[in-house]
Amino acid sequence: MLEAEIIREVFHPEWQANPIIMLKANGKLQMCVDYTDLNKACPKDPFPLPRIDQRNMRIMLEDQQGRNVKAYIDGIIVKTQDQASLLKDLSKTFDNPRATRLKFN
């Protein structure tokens, strides 16, 4: 395509990622994106997000999930049918992490 002048090589400013053509092991060409310049141009976040693992939430709340608990990346919602079961459901929700040795932030 380069020889036929359908495409041409372009170098973007250093804050963008350049697409490059790589030769695969089977001899075919593959377009990839080189993020090296973009990573150098972007400052590191001084307050990165902690590693969030939804599997821990599924393990910790598996017996309540879908029944009275909804777990999201940044929180848990405990639902109850009536006021009498509220304390029982909350107690169960906070006992599960203790049993699995997981902690809330």
DSSP file (Angstrom, degrees, kcal/mol; ACC not computed):
  #  RESIDUE AA STRUCTURE BP1 BP2  ACC     N-H-->O    O-->H-N    N-H-->O    O-->H-N    TCO  KAPPA ALPHA  PHI   PSI    X-CA   Y-CA   Z-CA
    1    1 A M      >       0   0    0      0, 0.0     5,-2.3     0, 0.0     6,-1.1   0.000 360.0 360.0 360.0 -33.7    0.0    0.0    0.0
    2    2 A L  T > 5 +     0   0    0      1,-0.2     3,-1.3     3,-0.2     7,-0.1   0.939 360.0  48.0 -64.3 -44.6    3.0    2.3    0.6
    3    3 A E  T 3 5S+     0   0    0      1,-0.3    -1,-0.2     2,-0.1     5,-0.0   0.854 111.2  49.9 -64.8 -34.9    4.3    1.5   -2.8
    4    4 A A  T 3 5S-     0   0    0      1,-0.0    -1,-0.3     0, 0.0    -2,-0.2   0.464 111.0-124.6 -81.7  -0.9    0.9    2.1   -4.4
    5    5 A E  T < 5S+     0   0    0     -3,-1.3    -3,-0.2    -4,-0.3    -2,-0.1   0.788  75.1 126.4  59.6  31.8    0.7    5.5   -2.5
    6    6 A I  S   <S+     0   0    0     -5,-2.3     2,-0.3     1,-0.2    -4,-0.2   0.849  79.6  19.5 -80.0 -38.7   -2.6    4.5   -1.0
    7    7 A I  S    S-     0   0    0     -6,-1.1     2,-0.3     2,-0.0    -2,-0.2  -0.856  72.4-158.1-123.7 163.5   -1.2    5.2    2.4
    8    8 A R        -     0   0    0     -2,-0.3     2,-0.3    -3,-0.1    -6,-0.0  -0.979  28.4-101.1-139.7 154.5    1.8    7.3    3.6
    9    9 A E        -     0   0    0     -2,-0.3     2,-0.4    -7,-0.1    11,-0.1  -0.571  40.1-173.4 -77.1 133.0    3.9    7.3    6.7
   10   10 A V        -     0   0    0     -2,-0.3     2,-0.6     9,-0.2    -2,-0.0  -0.989  16.0-153.3-129.9 135.9    3.0   10.0    9.2
   11   11 A F        -     0   0    0     -2,-0.4     3,-0.1     7,-0.1     7,-0.0  -0.952  17.9-155.3-109.7 118.9    4.8   11.0   12.4
   12   12 A H        -     0   0    0     -2,-0.6     6,-0.1     1,-0.2    -2,-0.0  -0.383  34.1 -78.9 -84.7 165.8    2.5   12.6   14.9
   13   13 A P    >   -     0   0    0      0, 0.0     3,-2.1     0, 0.0    -1,-0.2  -0.202  53.4 -98.7 -57.9 160.7    3.6   15.0   17.7
   14   14 A E  T 3  S+     0   0    0      1,-0.3    27,-0.3    -3,-0.1    26,-0.1   0.646 118.7  65.7 -64.5 -14.5    5.1   13.3   20.7
   15   15 A W  T 3  S+     0   0    0     26,-0.1    -1,-0.3    25,-0.1     2,-0.2   0.537  94.8  70.9 -84.5  -4.5    1.8   13.4   22.7
   16   16 A Q  S <  S-     0   0    0     -3,-2.1     2,-0.5    25,-0.0    22,-0.1  -0.665  86.3-111.9-106.3 165.6    0.0   11.1   20.3
   17   17 A A        -     0   0    0     -2,-0.2    18,-0.2    20,-0.1    -2,-0.1  -0.846  29.0-137.5 -98.5 129.1    0.5    7.4   19.7
   18   18 A N  E     -A   34   0A   0     16,-1.1    16,-3.2    -2,-0.5     2,-0.3  -0.705  10.6-132.9 -88.2 129.9    1.9    6.4   16.3
   19   19 A P  E     -A   33   0A   0      0, 0.0     2,-0.3     0, 0.0    14,-0.3  -0.640  30.0-172.8 -76.1 138.3    0.4    3.5   14.4
   20   20 A I  E     -A   32   0A   0     12,-3.1    12,-3.3    -2,-0.3     2,-0.5  -0.947  23.6-125.8-131.6 153.5    3.1    1.1   13.1
   21   21 A I  E     -A   31   0A   0     -2,-0.3     2,-0.3    10,-0.2    10,-0.2  -0.878  29.7-168.7-100.6 125.6    3.1   -1.9   10.8
   22   22 A M  E     -A   30   0A   0      8,-3.4     8,-2.7    -2,-0.5     2,-0.6  -0.857  22.3-124.4-114.8 148.6    4.7   -5.0   12.3
   23   23 A L  E     -A   29   0A   0     -2,-0.3     6,-0.2     6,-0.2     5,-0.1  -0.833  29.4-143.8 -91.5 120.6    5.6   -8.2   10.6
   24   24 A K    >   -     0   0    0      4,-3.3     3,-1.8    -2,-0.6     6,-0.0  -0.315  26.3-104.2 -78.7 167.0    4.0  -11.2   12.4
   25   25 A A  T 3  S+     0   0    0      1,-0.3    -1,-0.1     2,-0.1    -2,-0.0   0.784 121.3  56.9 -62.1 -29.0    5.7  -14.6   12.9
   26   26 A N  T 3  S-     0   0    0      2,-0.1    -1,-0.3     1,-0.0     3,-0.1   0.395 122.1-105.1 -86.2   5.3    3.5  -16.1   10.1
   27   27 A G  S <  S+     0   0    0     -3,-1.8     2,-0.1     1,-0.3    -2,-0.1   0.322  81.4 123.6  92.6  -7.6    4.8  -13.4    7.6
   28   28 A K        -     0   0    0     -5,-0.1    -4,-3.3     1,-0.1    -1,-0.3  -0.475  61.9-115.2 -83.9 158.7    1.6  -11.3    7.6
   29   29 A L  E     -A   23   0A   0     -6,-0.2     2,-0.4    -2,-0.1    -6,-0.2  -0.700  28.7-170.5 -93.4 146.2    1.5   -7.6    8.4
   30   30 A Q  E     -A   22   0A   0     -8,-2.7    -8,-3.4    -2,-0.3     2,-0.5  -1.000  19.4-131.7-138.0 134.6   -0.3   -6.3   11.5
   31   31 A M  E     +A   21   0A   0     -2,-0.4     2,-0.3   -10,-0.2   -10,-0.2  -0.745  33.0 173.4 -87.0 130.1   -1.0   -2.7   12.4
   32   32 A C  E     -A   20   0A   0    -12,-3.3   -12,-3.1    -2,-0.5     2,-0.5  -0.819  29.7-120.7-127.2 167.6   -0.2   -1.8   16.0
   33   33 A V  E     -A   19   0A   0     -2,-0.3     2,-0.8   -14,-0.3   -15,-0.0  -0.962  16.6-144.7-114.7 126.9   -0.1    1.4   18.1
   34   34 A D  E     +A   18   0A   0    -16,-3.2   -16,-1.1    -2,-0.5     3,-0.3  -0.806  19.3 177.4 -92.7 107.1    3.1    2.5   19.6
   35   35 A Y     >  +     0   0    0     -2,-0.8     4,-2.8   -18,-0.2     5,-0.2   0.314  51.1 104.0 -92.1   7.9    2.2    4.1   23.0
   36   36 A T  H  > S+     0   0    0      1,-0.2     4,-1.8     2,-0.2    -1,-0.2   0.938  84.3  41.2 -57.5 -51.6    5.9    4.8   23.9
   37   37 A D  H  > S+     0   0    0     -3,-0.3     4,-2.0     1,-0.2    -1,-0.2   0.891 114.8  52.1 -65.7 -38.7    5.8    8.5   23.2
   38   38 A L  H  > S+     0   0    0     -4,-0.3     4,-1.6     1,-0.2    -1,-0.2   0.917 109.1  49.8 -63.9 -42.8    2.3    9.0   24.7
   39   39 A N  H  < S+     0   0    0     -4,-2.8    -1,-0.2     1,-0.2    -2,-0.2   0.868 111.1  49.6 -64.3 -35.8    3.4    7.3   27.9
   40   40 A K  H  < S+     0   0    0     -4,-1.8    -1,-0.2    -5,-0.2    -2,-0.2   0.866 112.0  48.3 -69.1 -35.4    6.5    9.5   28.1
   41   41 A A  H  < S+     0   0    0     -4,-2.0    -2,-0.2   -27,-0.3    -1,-0.2   0.748  97.6  79.9 -78.3 -24.1    4.4   12.7   27.6
   42   42 A C  S  < S-     0   0    0     -4,-1.6     2,-0.1    -5,-0.1     3,-0.1  -0.724  80.5-129.1 -89.7 127.5    1.7   11.8   30.2
   43   43 A P        -     0   0    0      0, 0.0     2,-0.2     0, 0.0    -2,-0.1  -0.382  29.1-102.9 -70.9 152.4    2.6   12.5   33.8
   44   44 A K        -     0   0    0      1,-0.1     3,-0.0    -2,-0.1    -5,-0.0  -0.487  36.5-109.8 -72.5 145.0    2.1    9.8   36.3
   45   45 A D        -     0   0    0     -2,-0.2    -1,-0.1     1,-0.2    -3,-0.0  -0.660  19.9-154.6 -77.2 120.9   -1.0   10.1   38.5
   46   46 A P  S    S+     0   0    0      0, 0.0    -1,-0.2     0, 0.0    -2,-0.0   0.704  93.0  41.1 -71.0 -16.1    0.1   10.9   42.1
   47   47 A F  S    S-     0   0    0      3,-0.0    -2,-0.0    -3,-0.0     0, 0.0  -0.600  82.9-177.7-127.6  71.1   -3.1    9.4   43.5
   48   48 A P        -     0   0    0      0, 0.0    -4,-0.0     0, 0.0     0, 0.0  -0.291  34.5 -99.5 -69.4 155.2   -3.7    6.2   41.4
   49   49 A L        -     0   0    0      1,-0.1     3,-0.1     3,-0.0     2,-0.0  -0.445  42.3-108.9 -68.2 145.3   -6.7    4.1   42.0
   50   50 A P        -     0   0    0      0, 0.0     2,-0.5     0, 0.0    -1,-0.1  -0.314  47.0 -81.7 -68.1 161.8   -6.1    1.0   44.2
   51   51 A R        -     0   0    0      1,-0.0     2,-0.6     2,-0.0     0, 0.0  -0.528  50.6-155.4 -67.2 119.9   -6.2   -2.4   42.5
   52   52 A I        -     0   0    0     -2,-0.5     2,-0.5    -3,-0.1    21,-0.1  -0.876  13.4-176.4-105.0 123.6   -9.9   -3.2   42.3
   53   53 A D    >>  -     0   0    0     -2,-0.6     3,-0.9     1,-0.1     4,-0.8  -0.922  13.9-170.2-125.8 106.7  -10.8   -6.8   42.1
   54   54 A Q  H 3> S+     0   0    0     -2,-0.5     4,-2.1     1,-0.2     5,-0.2   0.739  82.9  72.0 -67.4 -22.6  -14.5   -7.7   41.7
   55   55 A R  H 3> S+     0   0    0      1,-0.2     4,-2.5     2,-0.2    -1,-0.2   0.884  93.2  55.4 -62.1 -35.7  -13.8  -11.4   42.3
   56   56 A N  H <> S+     0   0    0     -3,-0.9     4,-2.7     1,-0.2    -1,-0.2   0.900 107.1  49.7 -61.5 -39.9  -13.2  -10.6   46.0
   57   57 A M  H  X S+     0   0    0     -4,-0.8     4,-2.4     2,-0.2    -1,-0.2   0.902 110.2  50.2 -66.2 -40.2  -16.6   -9.0   46.2
   58   58 A R  H  < S+     0   0    0     -4,-2.1     4,-0.4     2,-0.2    -2,-0.2   0.914 114.4  44.3 -64.4 -41.7  -18.2  -12.0   44.6
   59   59 A I  H >< S+     0   0    0     -4,-2.5     3,-0.7     1,-0.2     4,-0.2   0.931 115.9  47.2 -66.1 -45.1  -16.5  -14.4   47.0
   60   60 A M  H 3< S+     0   0    0     -4,-2.7    -2,-0.2     1,-0.2    -1,-0.2   0.847 125.9  26.7 -67.6 -36.0  -17.2  -12.3   50.0
   61   61 A L  T >X S+     0   0    0     -4,-2.4     4,-2.5    -5,-0.2     3,-1.5   0.083  79.8 123.4-116.8  23.7  -20.9  -11.7   49.3
   62   62 A E  T <4 S+     0   0    0     -3,-0.7    -1,-0.1    -4,-0.4    -2,-0.1   0.825  75.5  50.2 -60.7 -33.9  -21.8  -14.7   47.2
   63   63 A D  T 34 S+     0   0    0     -4,-0.2    -1,-0.3    -3,-0.2    -2,-0.1   0.641 120.9  35.3 -79.6 -11.8  -24.7  -15.9   49.5
   64   64 A Q  T X>>S+     0   0    0     -3,-1.5     4,-2.0     3,-0.1     3,-1.7   0.609  86.7 114.9-110.4 -19.3  -26.3  -12.4   49.5
   65   65 A Q  B 3<5S+b   69   0B   0     -4,-2.5     5,-0.2     1,-0.3    -7,-0.0  -0.300  90.1   6.6 -58.6 128.5  -25.5  -11.3   45.9
   66   66 A G  T 345S+     0   0    0      3,-1.9    -1,-0.3     1,-0.1     4,-0.1   0.142 123.9  69.7  86.0 -21.2  -28.7  -10.8   43.9
   67   67 A R  T <45S-     0   0    0     -3,-1.7    -2,-0.2     2,-0.1    -1,-0.1   0.912 129.0 -25.3 -92.1 -60.5  -30.9  -11.4   47.0
   68   68 A N  T  <5S+     0   0    0     -4,-2.0    11,-3.6     1,-0.1     2,-0.4   0.299 120.5  72.7-138.2   9.0  -30.3   -8.3   49.1
   69   69 A V  E   < -bC  65  78B   0     -5,-1.5    -3,-1.9     9,-0.2     2,-0.5  -0.990  47.8-171.2-131.5 136.6  -26.9   -7.0   48.1
   70   70 A K  E     - C   0  77B   0      7,-2.4     7,-3.0    -2,-0.4     2,-0.5  -0.996  15.7-157.9-120.1 125.9  -25.6   -5.2   45.0
   71   71 A A  E     + C   0  76B   0     -2,-0.5     2,-0.2     5,-0.2     5,-0.2  -0.895  12.8 178.2-108.5 131.3  -21.9   -4.8   44.8
   72   72 A Y  E >   - C   0  75B   0      3,-3.3     3,-0.7    -2,-0.5    -2,-0.0  -0.694  45.7 -97.0-118.5 174.0  -20.3   -2.2   42.7
   73   73 A I  T 3  S+     0   0    0      1,-0.2   -20,-0.1    -2,-0.2     3,-0.1   0.886 122.9  27.6 -60.3 -39.1  -16.6   -1.2   42.1
   74   74 A D  T 3  S+     0   0    0      1,-0.1     2,-0.3   -22,-0.0    -1,-0.2   0.215 127.4   2.0-112.4  15.4  -16.8    1.6   44.7
   75   75 A G  E <   -C   72   0B   0     -3,-0.7    -3,-3.3     2,-0.0     2,-0.4  -0.989  56.5-116.9 179.0 173.4  -19.5    0.5   47.0
   76   76 A I  E     -C   71   0B   0     -2,-0.3     2,-0.5    -5,-0.2    -5,-0.2  -0.989  16.8-154.9-129.9 137.3  -22.1   -2.0   48.3
   77   77 A I  E     -C   70   0B   0     -7,-3.0    -7,-2.4    -2,-0.4     2,-0.6  -0.967   7.2-159.9-113.4 125.0  -25.9   -1.5   48.5
   78   78 A V  E     -C   69   0B   0     -2,-0.5     2,-0.3    -9,-0.2    -9,-0.2  -0.918  10.2-165.6-105.1 121.8  -27.8   -3.5   51.1
   79   79 A K        -     0   0    0    -11,-3.6     2,-0.3    -2,-0.6    -2,-0.0  -0.823   4.3-170.8-106.8 145.9  -31.5   -3.8   50.4
   80   80 A T        -     0   0    0     -2,-0.3     3,-0.1     1,-0.1     6,-0.1  -0.955  27.0-140.8-133.6 155.5  -34.1   -5.0   52.8
   81   81 A Q  S    S-     0   0    0     -2,-0.3     2,-0.3     1,-0.2    -1,-0.1   0.841  86.4  -0.6 -79.9 -36.5  -37.8   -6.0   52.6
   82   82 A D  S >  S-     0   0    0      1,-0.1     3,-0.6     0, 0.0     4,-0.5  -0.936  75.6-101.0-149.4 170.3  -38.7   -4.4   56.0
   83   83 A Q  G >> S+     0   0    0     -2,-0.3     3,-0.8     1,-0.2     4,-0.6   0.804 114.0  63.2 -66.7 -30.3  -37.2   -2.5   58.9
   84   84 A A  G 34 S+     0   0    0      1,-0.2     4,-0.4     2,-0.1    -1,-0.2   0.848 105.8  44.2 -65.4 -33.9  -37.0   -5.7   61.1
   85   85 A S  G <> S+     0   0    0     -3,-0.6     4,-2.6     1,-0.2    -1,-0.2   0.513  90.5  89.2 -89.5  -3.5  -34.6   -7.5   58.8
   86   86 A L  H <> S+     0   0    0     -3,-0.8     4,-2.6    -4,-0.5     5,-0.2   0.945  89.7  43.3 -59.2 -52.3  -32.4   -4.4   58.2
   87   87 A L  H  X S+     0   0    0     -4,-0.6     4,-2.4    -3,-0.2    -1,-0.2   0.879 114.3  51.5 -64.2 -37.5  -30.0   -5.1   61.2
   88   88 A K  H  > S+     0   0    0     -4,-0.4     4,-2.2     2,-0.2    -1,-0.2   0.924 112.4  45.6 -64.2 -44.2  -29.9   -8.8   60.4
   89   89 A D  H  X S+     0   0    0     -4,-2.6     4,-2.3     2,-0.2    -2,-0.2   0.906 114.1  47.9 -67.5 -41.8  -28.9   -8.1   56.7
   90   90 A L  H  X S+     0   0    0     -4,-2.6     4,-2.1    -5,-0.2    -1,-0.2   0.902 110.9  51.9 -64.7 -40.6  -26.3   -5.5   57.7
   91   91 A S  H  X S+     0   0    0     -4,-2.4     4,-1.7    -5,-0.2    -2,-0.2   0.924 111.0  47.2 -60.9 -45.0  -24.8   -7.8   60.3
   92   92 A K  H  X S+     0   0    0     -4,-2.2     4,-1.8     1,-0.2    -1,-0.2   0.896 109.8  54.3 -62.4 -41.3  -24.5  -10.6   57.7
   93   93 A T  H  < S+     0   0    0     -4,-2.3    -1,-0.2     1,-0.2    -2,-0.2   0.876 113.7  40.9 -63.1 -38.4  -23.0   -8.2   55.2
   94   94 A F  H  X S+     0   0    0     -4,-2.1     4,-0.7     1,-0.2    -1,-0.2   0.682 110.7  57.4 -85.7 -18.1  -20.3   -7.1   57.6
   95   95 A D  H  X S+     0   0    0     -4,-1.7     4,-2.0    -5,-0.2    -2,-0.2   0.820  95.4  66.8 -76.8 -31.6  -19.7  -10.7   59.0
   96   96 A N  H  X S+     0   0    0     -4,-1.8     4,-1.7     1,-0.2     6,-0.2   0.912  99.3  48.4 -57.6 -46.7  -18.9  -12.0   55.5
   97   97 A P  H  >>S+     0   0    0      0, 0.0     5,-2.4     0, 0.0     4,-0.7   0.886 109.8  53.2 -63.2 -35.4  -15.6  -10.0   55.1
   98   98 A R  H ><5S+     0   0    0     -4,-0.7     3,-0.6     1,-0.2    -2,-0.2   0.907 108.3  50.2 -63.8 -39.8  -14.4  -11.1   58.5
   99   99 A A  H 3<5S+     0   0    0     -4,-2.0    -1,-0.2     1,-0.2    -3,-0.1   0.841 117.2  39.6 -67.4 -33.1  -15.0  -14.7   57.6
  100  100 A T  H 3<5S-     0   0    0     -4,-1.7    -1,-0.2    -5,-0.2    -2,-0.2   0.391 110.8-121.1 -96.8   2.7  -13.0  -14.3   54.3
  101  101 A R  T <<5 +     0   0    0     -4,-0.7     2,-0.3    -3,-0.6    -3,-0.2   0.809  65.8 138.5  61.0  33.5  -10.4  -12.0   56.0
  102  102 A L      < -     0   0    0     -5,-2.4     2,-0.4    -6,-0.2    -1,-0.2  -0.792  38.8-148.9-104.1 153.0  -11.1   -9.1   53.6
  103  103 A K        -     0   0    0     -2,-0.3     2,-0.3    -3,-0.1    -5,-0.0  -0.921   8.0-131.9-125.7 147.8  -11.3   -5.5   54.7
  104  104 A F              0   0    0     -2,-0.4     0, 0.0     1,-0.1     0, 0.0  -0.673 360.0 360.0 -88.2 149.7  -13.2   -2.5   53.6
  105  105 A N              0   0    0     -2,-0.3    -1,-0.1     0, 0.0    -2,-0.0   0.441 360.0 360.0 -84.2 360.0  -11.4    0.8   53.1
